[in-house]
Amino acid sequence: MITYRGSIKSIIYHNKADNFGTMAFAVDGYEDEPIRAVGTFVDPQKGARLELEGEWVSHPKHGHQFKVSRFISLNQRQLKSRLSFWAPD
């Protein structure tokens, strides 16, 4: 599996019924060359910071794309870190 961190540059397609989507994803350090990421994303938002895990595949119609098998919202992780700093257990 390959892992990328970055942010959603734009939502190309998102089906709210099954949450399948396609996005332009700006990988940290390569923001000017976004990749096409596809997979199941619940409520994707432009600008959201994510960590994507998956593999490169070649789709007969859409070409080279990154098929996401798992993702983590870095926005939530950062928020949890800040909250635990201000309100320790």
C-alpha positions as CSV (number, residue, x, y, z in Angstrom):
1,M,0.0,0.0,0.0
2,I,1.0,3.6,-0.7
3,T,0.3,6.5,1.6
4,Y,-0.1,10.1,0.7
5,R,-0.8,13.2,2.8
6,G,-2.3,16.3,1.4
7,S,-5.6,18.2,0.8
8,I,-8.6,18.0,-1.5
9,K,-8.1,20.4,-4.3
10,S,-11.4,19.8,-6.0
11,I,-14.3,17.3,-6.0
12,I,-14.7,15.9,-9.5
13,Y,-17.6,13.6,-8.7
14,H,-19.4,12.4,-5.6
15,N,-22.4,10.2,-5.4
16,K,-24.3,10.8,-2.1
17,A,-26.2,7.5,-2.3
18,D,-23.1,5.3,-2.0
19,N,-20.4,7.9,-1.2
20,F,-18.3,6.9,-4.2
21,G,-16.2,9.9,-5.4
22,T,-13.4,11.2,-7.5
23,M,-11.2,14.1,-6.4
24,A,-8.2,16.1,-7.4
25,F,-5.8,15.5,-4.4
26,A,-2.9,17.8,-3.8
27,V,-0.1,15.7,-2.3
28,D,2.1,17.6,0.3
29,G,5.2,18.8,-1.6
30,Y,3.6,18.4,-5.0
31,E,0.6,20.7,-4.7
32,D,0.9,21.9,-8.4
33,E,0.5,18.4,-9.7
34,P,-2.7,16.9,-8.1
35,I,-3.4,13.3,-8.4
36,R,-6.8,11.8,-9.2
37,A,-8.0,9.8,-6.2
38,V,-11.1,7.6,-6.3
39,G,-12.9,5.7,-3.5
40,T,-15.6,5.9,-0.9
41,F,-15.6,9.3,0.9
42,V,-18.2,10.5,3.3
43,D,-19.0,14.2,2.8
44,P,-15.7,15.2,1.1
45,Q,-14.9,19.0,1.4
46,K,-12.6,21.1,-0.7
47,G,-9.5,21.9,1.3
48,A,-9.9,19.1,3.8
49,R,-6.6,17.6,4.9
50,L,-6.4,13.8,4.5
51,E,-4.1,10.9,4.7
52,L,-4.9,8.4,1.8
53,E,-3.8,4.8,1.6
54,G,-4.3,2.8,-1.5
55,E,-2.7,1.7,-4.8
56,W,-2.3,3.0,-8.4
57,V,-4.7,1.5,-10.9
58,S,-5.4,2.0,-14.6
59,H,-9.1,2.5,-15.4
60,P,-10.0,1.7,-19.1
61,K,-12.0,4.9,-19.5
62,H,-10.5,7.3,-16.9
63,G,-6.8,6.2,-17.0
64,H,-4.2,6.3,-14.2
65,Q,-5.8,7.0,-10.8
66,F,-5.1,6.3,-7.1
67,K,-7.7,3.9,-5.7
68,V,-8.2,4.7,-2.0
69,S,-8.7,1.8,0.3
70,R,-8.6,3.8,3.6
71,F,-8.4,7.5,4.6
72,I,-7.9,9.5,7.8
73,S,-9.1,13.0,8.2
74,L,-6.0,15.0,9.4
75,N,-8.3,17.8,10.4
76,Q,-10.0,15.6,13.0
77,R,-6.6,14.3,14.2
78,Q,-5.3,17.8,14.6
79,L,-8.5,18.9,16.4
80,K,-8.2,16.0,18.9
81,S,-4.6,16.9,19.6
82,R,-5.5,20.5,20.3
83,L,-8.4,19.5,22.5
84,S,-6.3,17.0,24.5
85,F,-3.8,19.8,25.1
86,W,-6.4,22.2,26.5
87,A,-8.4,19.6,28.4
88,P,-6.2,16.8,29.5
89,D,-7.7,13.6,31.1
